[in-house]
């Protein structure tokens, strides 16, 4: 007699072997990753810097560096993608996660709102501690980047900043106000809506700097297909301001007009992804954008 699939599965034979003992082997340790805590002399706050180095660091070799905002959330995935890919189809690179010395997701969320925001919150947002973005940019430039440079020979012509959501807002702030800090910017699902799109106030000055010459920048802007109205959550006017996808693609279109002057811009949409689910997709695309396939250390 033929059994149904369900019946066959139910009557699958069981092994008579004894169940082995599973022993606690401790936390997972990545041998090429390390982390450091420091208290900033600029804003008095404590941060955690996570660093993933190539398998075989060569003395005198200058390595590209990818700085990842929201390091508590995204450093691991970025470091795994870059570390395990290097030596095969990716060139070796250093990944630096910037985060906080805590395992509390609530604390991480609170800290990032302060560090990534530019001013008090937009209408419709809950009251909170906001507006530390410009000070945090100084922490990155004046404290974290010099520390990394003491440990590795850095290829200063290949430094990348990755930021998503509010981190994308901060990455955009750096691009428009301090474009010389990095050569590549990954602006994923940026919260351009913050404080009535305040971050775009610097766009005209940025365009003039690009046209004046001297900058050679690459920018990847990404959006998730289902995040258009993520943002302030009160009346319709504020939801219309959110326009996550529209704000991103309109910005990309404007920046593309500067491409003849040394700015390369790509906008990518990940259909059927939400603001949260798109994270791995954007990290993967960022790796390929920053470290093109087939490139090796001799190609620089």
HELIX and SHEET records of a PDB file:
HELIX    1   1 UNK A    5  UNK A   10  1                                   6    
HELIX    2   2 UNK A   71  UNK A   85  1                                  15    
HELIX    3   3 UNK A  105  UNK A  116  1                                  12    
HELIX    4   4 UNK A  133  UNK A  139  1                                   7    
HELIX    5   5 UNK A  140  UNK A  144  3                                   5    
HELIX    6   6 UNK A  145  UNK A  151  1                                   7    
HELIX    7   7 UNK A  166  UNK A  177  1                                  12    
HELIX    8   8 UNK A  179  UNK A  181  5                                   3    
HELIX    9   9 UNK A  194  UNK A  197  1                                   4    
HELIX   10  10 UNK A  198  UNK A  202  5                                   5    
HELIX   11  11 UNK A  203  UNK A  212  1                                  10    
HELIX   12  12 UNK A  236  UNK A  242  1                                   7    
HELIX   13  13 UNK A  244  UNK A  256  1                                  13    
HELIX   14  14 UNK A  259  UNK A  261  5                                   3    
HELIX   15  15 UNK A  279  UNK A  290  1                                  12    
HELIX   16  16 UNK A  297  UNK A  299  5                                   3    
SHEET    1   A 8 UNK A  33  UNK A  39  0                                        
SHEET    2   A 8 UNK A  46  UNK A  52 -1                                        
SHEET    3   A 8 UNK A  93  UNK A  99 -1                                        
SHEET    4   A 8 UNK A  63  UNK A  69  1                                        
SHEET    5   A 8 UNK A 154  UNK A 164  1                                        
SHEET    6   A 8 UNK A 184  UNK A 188  1                                        
SHEET    7   A 8 UNK A 217  UNK A 224  1                                        
SHEET    8   A 8 UNK A 263  UNK A 270  1                                        
END                                                                             
